[in-house]
Amino acid sequence: MILETERLYLRQLEINDALRMSEYRDKKEVAQYQSWTHYSLDDALRRIKQCQLIKSYNQPKTDYHLAIVLKNNNILIGDLFVEIINKKVFVLGYTLDSQYWSYGYATEIVNAFISYMKDTYQFKKVICYAYADNVRSIKLLKRLGFMKFDESYYYNDVGYIKKIR
């Protein structure tokens, strides 16, 4: 386990997470705010195998996913995407099963992970991107103190940055 919050814990993805990961990532309402339109079991297996090769969570020019799990019943409800830009800055993304939206889980795990990265590896900034029409995600980022710094008309997304104190 990497970290634990009141209701969740974060851990490495495991091969037996692949079916569950492909189920929630393949939902239309989830995929509409992501870079894919379909997410197969093979997609999940391939990504999990890549992530299992990662030995350090702070190595520049690496990216990985981590499993977001409900503590009370051990159900995989989503995942975090992390891309390490350099020793001071990382990009963070999050995908939750739509069944678990609007319960504060994303806020809880994003906030905890940012603190973990600051305390464990001394990161100074975190960047998140959201599609311009992803109102829930943008509200979450603003609530957590992120500031808009960029817009991409090509990808129709908005970049947000937060200095970690």
Summary of the structure (lengths in Angstrom):
residues: 165
radius of gyration: 14.9
end to end distance: 24.3
largest distance: 41.4
contacts: 483
relative contact order: 0.15
helix: 33%
strand: 32%
